[in-house]
Amino acid sequence: MTAIEQTEAARPRGTRLPRRARRNQLLGAAQEVFVAQGYHAAAMDDIAERAGVSKPVLYQHFPGKLELYLALLDQHCESLLQAVRTALASTTDNKLRVAATMDAYFAYVEDEGGAFRLVFESDLTNEPAVRERVERVSLQCAEAISDVIAEDTGLSKDESMLLAVGLGGVSQVVARYWLSSESTIPREKAVQLLTSLAWRGIAGFPLHGSESH
């Protein structure tokens, strides 16, 4: 059950919930409001109303709007990182591994809750705590990709990281374009096209200790 589904299930005002369940409910409501309105336009009143709780209940869990936003950001940055790591570990076939990693970004932006907007399209990147989290998750995803590239190609850490940043950046930018343009291209086909482009480049680096790709 997603945070938003938990919100829907737990919305009636006055219902007593365990602390963890209440926190998840509030995060689900906050996600809906932040995605729809952006950070600056969202109000704690809106979030409390959406969750079906009083403002004092909301403040018992989160002392302010920024803390609530950062908690959501932490949650969804971790989700992206885990999706990329899972994709990389899903196969030892490098072409399939590239496809799985690309698809992880497409799946992330396609999630109906719109959480990717908090990570990739935040209107609060001038806030150091937000910018640090967004930059950190991009770096962590690139590091995970870089480790695989370095292991398979024997390229240096710096060279592998440069390629990894490129792959990760292309994946998220194209996935967001695909979603925002309401493309008629199915996700599977879009991933296939992007994988073909990326693979033509990355396959040019021979496997470490081998002349074959």
C-alpha positions as CSV (number, residue, x, y, z in Angstrom):
1,M,0.0,0.0,0.0
2,T,1.4,3.4,-1.0
3,A,1.4,6.5,1.2
4,I,-1.4,7.9,-0.8
5,E,-3.5,4.7,-0.5
6,Q,-2.9,4.8,3.2
7,T,-4.1,8.4,3.3
8,E,-7.3,7.4,1.5
9,A,-7.8,4.4,3.9
10,A,-7.2,6.5,7.0
11,R,-8.8,9.8,6.1
12,P,-11.9,9.9,8.3
13,R,-11.4,12.6,11.0
14,G,-11.1,11.3,14.6
15,T,-9.8,7.9,13.8
16,R,-7.0,6.8,16.2
17,L,-4.0,5.3,14.4
18,P,-0.7,4.0,15.6
19,R,2.0,6.6,15.3
20,R,3.7,5.1,12.3
21,A,0.4,4.7,10.5
22,R,-0.5,8.3,11.2
23,R,2.8,9.5,10.0
24,N,2.4,7.6,6.7
25,Q,-1.1,9.0,6.4
26,L,0.2,12.5,6.8
27,L,3.0,11.9,4.3
28,G,0.5,10.6,1.8
29,A,-1.7,13.7,2.2
30,A,1.4,16.0,2.0
31,Q,2.5,14.3,-1.2
32,E,-0.8,15.0,-2.9
33,V,-0.8,18.6,-1.8
34,F,2.9,19.3,-2.7
35,V,2.7,17.6,-6.1
36,A,-0.5,19.5,-7.0
37,Q,0.4,22.9,-5.6
38,G,4.2,23.0,-5.2
39,Y,5.9,23.8,-1.9
40,H,5.4,27.5,-1.8
41,A,1.6,27.4,-2.5
42,A,0.9,24.5,-0.2
43,A,-0.2,25.3,3.3
44,M,-0.2,23.1,6.4
45,D,-4.0,23.8,6.7
46,D,-4.4,22.2,3.2
47,I,-2.4,19.1,4.3
48,A,-4.3,18.7,7.5
49,E,-7.6,19.0,5.7
50,R,-6.5,16.5,3.1
51,A,-5.5,14.1,5.8
52,G,-8.7,14.6,7.8
53,V,-6.9,15.7,10.9
54,S,-6.5,18.8,13.0
55,K,-3.5,21.1,12.5
56,P,-2.2,20.2,16.1
57,V,-2.1,16.5,15.1
58,L,-0.1,17.4,12.0
59,Y,2.3,19.5,14.1
60,Q,2.7,16.7,16.6
61,H,4.5,14.7,13.8
62,F,6.1,17.5,11.8
63,P,7.2,20.8,13.4
64,G,6.9,22.7,10.2
65,K,6.2,22.6,6.4
66,L,9.9,22.2,5.5
67,E,10.4,19.2,7.8
68,L,7.4,17.6,6.3
69,Y,8.7,18.2,2.8
70,L,12.2,16.9,3.7
71,A,10.7,13.7,5.2
72,L,8.8,13.1,1.9
73,L,11.9,13.9,-0.1
74,D,14.0,11.5,1.9
75,Q,11.4,8.8,1.3
76,H,11.2,9.2,-2.4
77,C,15.0,9.7,-3.0
78,E,15.5,6.4,-1.2
79,S,12.8,4.8,-3.5
80,L,14.7,5.9,-6.6
81,L,18.0,4.7,-5.3
82,Q,16.7,1.3,-4.4
83,A,15.0,1.0,-7.8
84,V,18.3,1.7,-9.6
85,R,20.2,-0.7,-7.4
86,T,17.6,-3.4,-7.9
87,A,17.7,-2.9,-11.7
88,L,21.5,-3.2,-11.7
89,A,21.4,-6.4,-9.7
90,S,18.6,-7.9,-11.7
91,T,20.8,-9.5,-14.4
92,T,24.5,-10.1,-15.4
93,D,23.7,-9.5,-19.0
94,N,24.9,-5.9,-19.6
95,K,22.5,-4.9,-22.3
96,L,19.6,-6.1,-20.2
97,R,21.1,-4.4,-17.2
98,V,21.1,-1.1,-19.1
99,A,17.5,-1.6,-20.2
100,A,16.5,-2.4,-16.6
101,T,18.2,0.7,-15.3
102,M,16.5,2.9,-17.9
103,D,13.2,1.3,-17.1
104,A,13.7,2.0,-13.4
105,Y,13.7,5.8,-14.2
106,F,10.6,5.5,-16.5
107,A,8.7,3.5,-13.8
108,Y,9.7,6.1,-11.2
109,V,8.3,9.1,-13.2
110,E,5.2,7.1,-14.3
111,D,4.1,6.4,-10.7
112,E,0.7,7.9,-10.4
113,G,1.5,9.7,-7.1
114,G,3.8,12.0,-9.0
115,A,6.5,11.8,-6.3
116,F,9.3,12.3,-8.9
117,R,8.3,15.9,-9.1
118,L,9.5,16.4,-5.6
119,V,12.9,15.1,-6.6
120,F,13.4,16.3,-10.1
121,E,11.1,19.3,-10.4
122,S,11.0,20.8,-6.9
123,D,10.3,24.5,-6.6
124,L,12.5,24.6,-3.5
125,T,16.0,23.9,-4.8
126,N,17.2,27.2,-3.5
127,E,16.8,25.6,0.0
128,P,20.2,24.0,0.9
129,A,18.7,21.0,2.6
130,V,16.5,20.2,-0.5
131,R,19.3,20.8,-3.0
132,E,21.7,18.6,-1.0
133,R,19.2,15.7,-1.0
134,V,18.5,16.0,-4.7
135,E,22.2,16.2,-5.6
136,R,23.0,13.3,-3.2
137,V,20.5,10.9,-4.7
138,S,21.7,11.7,-8.2
139,L,25.3,11.1,-7.1
140,Q,24.3,7.8,-5.3
141,C,22.5,6.5,-8.4
142,A,25.5,7.4,-10.6
143,E,27.9,5.7,-8.1
144,A,25.9,2.5,-8.3
145,I,26.0,2.6,-12.1
146,S,29.7,3.5,-12.0
147,D,30.6,0.5,-9.9
148,V,29.2,-1.8,-12.5
149,I,30.9,0.0,-15.4
150,A,34.3,0.0,-13.6
151,E,34.0,-3.7,-12.8
152,D,33.1,-4.7,-16.3
153,T,35.3,-2.4,-18.3
154,G,38.4,-1.8,-16.1
155,L,38.0,2.0,-16.7
156,S,39.2,4.2,-13.9
157,K,36.8,5.5,-11.2
158,D,36.7,8.9,-12.7
159,E,36.0,7.6,-16.2
160,S,33.4,5.2,-15.0
161,M,31.7,8.0,-13.0
162,L,31.6,10.3,-15.9
163,L,29.8,7.7,-18.0
164,A,27.5,6.8,-15.2
165,V,26.4,10.4,-14.7
166,G,25.7,10.6,-18.4
167,L,23.5,7.4,-18.3
168,G,21.6,8.4,-15.2
169,G,21.1,12.0,-16.5
170,V,19.9,10.9,-19.9
171,S,17.5,8.4,-18.3
172,Q,15.7,10.8,-16.0
173,V,15.6,13.7,-18.5
174,V,14.2,11.5,-21.3
175,A,11.7,9.7,-18.9
176,R,10.4,13.1,-17.8
177,Y,10.1,14.3,-21.3
178,W,8.3,11.1,-22.3
179,L,5.8,11.6,-19.5
180,S,5.2,15.4,-19.9
181,S,4.8,15.2,-23.7
182,E,2.1,12.6,-23.3
183,S,3.9,10.6,-25.9
184,T,2.0,7.9,-27.8
185,I,5.1,5.7,-27.6
186,P,4.5,2.9,-25.0
187,R,6.9,2.9,-22.1
188,E,8.4,-0.5,-23.2
189,K,9.1,0.9,-26.6
190,A,10.5,4.2,-25.2
191,V,12.9,2.2,-22.9
192,Q,13.9,0.0,-25.9
193,L,14.8,3.1,-28.0
194,L,16.8,4.8,-25.2
195,T,18.5,1.5,-24.4
196,S,19.6,1.1,-28.1
197,L,21.0,4.6,-28.0
198,A,22.9,4.1,-24.7
199,W,24.1,0.6,-25.6
200,R,25.7,1.7,-28.8
201,G,27.8,3.9,-26.7
202,I,28.6,1.8,-23.7
203,A,29.2,-1.3,-25.7
204,G,32.1,0.4,-27.3
205,F,34.1,-0.2,-24.1
206,P,35.3,-3.8,-24.1
207,L,34.8,-6.1,-21.1
208,H,37.7,-6.0,-18.7
209,G,40.3,-8.6,-19.8
210,S,38.4,-9.5,-23.0
211,E,38.3,-8.3,-26.5
212,S,34.5,-9.0,-26.8
213,H,31.7,-6.7,-25.7
